[in-house]
Amino acid sequence: MTTTSTKKSIGALTAALLAACIAFQLNASMLSPALVTMARELHTDDATIGLSQTLYFTLAALFSLFLPRLSDIVGRKRVLLGMLAVMLVGSIVAALAVNVPMLFAGRIIQGVTGPVVPICLLVLRNEISDPKRYGAALGLLTAVNGGIAGVDALAGGWIATNFGFRGIFWVIAVVTVLALFLVAVWGVESKPSAGTRMDWIGVVPLVVSVGALLTAFNEAGKLGAANPVLVVGGVVVALVAFAVFWAVESRVREPLVETRFLKRRATWALLATTFLTMTGVFAVVNGLVTSLAQNGDAGFGMEPDLASLVFLTPYALVGWIVGPFAGRLAPTIGYRAVLRFGLIGSIVSTVLMALVGVHSLPVLVTATVLIGITYAGIANIILNGLGIVLSPESNPGFLPGLNAGAFNLGAGVSFAVLPALQIALGVGGSAGTAGYSGGMLLGAAITTAALAISFLIPRPEGAETTSVAPQKETVR
């Protein structure tokens, strides 16, 4: 721990970083129940408002690829403060939006904040040397990704109903101002790669590659209305751009990512596990379950706000509670062991949901809560943590950035694949139930593939209490 950081309370630092993570999360979860209100007040349709969400998440994924590395070079506190300032600007633009283009502009500006959580975790990693203490703090911050204990979605719906969607953006702006103040006062600076030149030449093809993939997946999610040229073209552009990225990284003196790091099992096995986990789980709860709950023919005919209260709120709440405990246990019994427990629990819960829950509301609620524990509270926490503890000391920001990209790619593919199977198998009556079951079972199968690949992830030796030596930067 640095001399500067010893003068500051780790508790105060954690509180400041938690405020930053909450401000970021509100941009996603608080708006979900307000999309219909946004469409009505801006005189447009749901699909157009949905595009504003797509733009936000796409930009968040792209900036996550390189801002963590930039923070290694110019300073993590500086980059974090810059992102929060940009978030504030975007929130104000969106709050003042009088038309759809202005809303889009605000959401695009907010998208710059994509890597807030990874950078906060990097800051803590630099300041907390005790693996157990770091694991608990990691769990607390990362649990925000599942929602602010479910309160954010409920508050978003209430604010939208009583004050309109603009009230939500003003709340986000206020929270962002608070986070800015706390990070400015209690945050600490760290520049592990100070003096290194940022590889902007490598950033361009990497961003193009991931952006093209996200575009292809978003288009594929339109199912029958999708443009096949855009889907296939996006995949081709992504592959070509990645080949260019690899060639660039093999030649520049100070690359964004050394190709030897890309060849490590610590890199590709983790990224594959993250991608497959998100693909298998994300659309199950956030798509299939909420759709089934509101489906009057095949499901339970709930209103949207009731469905959120019954399913999404408990899901987020248990994730928030379990997360710090999962992070605390990981250094003691092993990050990989905790991850596999979470994945196995997610698979079992999804299968229970698919076979029994589609016919029984109590079982569906129970299975959703179990996924909240095993995925939101465990697997999601550990996957984020592994991105930090497996990153090489010479380039600590690269793996968290790529891992954030894998999370976003997996979410996009999940919404493209699982609902597609559900619709293909039928959406009405008993056929509708079969469709939901089929989509959930496909999710369970993909999560099983993630579990299998997780056995290839190497042990993060320096981050576990039974370690005898720090992790070496060798090609695995």
Secondary structure, DSSP 4 states (H G I P E B T S, - for coil): --HHHHTS-HHHHHHHHHHHHHHHHHHHHTTGGGHHHHHHHTT--HHHHHHHHHHHHHHHHHHHTTHHHHHHHH-HHHHHHHHHHHHHHHHHHHHT--SHHHHHHHHHHHGGGTTHHHHHHHHHHHH---HHHHHHHHHHHHGGGG-STTHHHHHHHHHHHHH-HHHHHHHHHHHHHHHHHHHHHH-----TTTTPPP-HHHHHHHHHHHHHHHHHHHHHTTGGG--HHHHHHHHHHHHHHHHHHHHHHTTSSS-SS-HHHHTSHHHHHHHHHHHHHHHHHHHIIIIIIHHHHH-TTTS----HHHHIIIIIHHHHHHHHHHHHHHHHHHHHH-HHHHHHHHHHHHHHHHHHIIIIITT-HHHHHHHHHHHIIIIIIIIHHHHHHHHHHTS-TTSTTHHHHHHHHHHHHHHHHHHHHHHHHHHHT-SSHHHHHHHHHHHHHHHHHHHHHHHHHHTTSPP-GGGSTT-SSPPP----
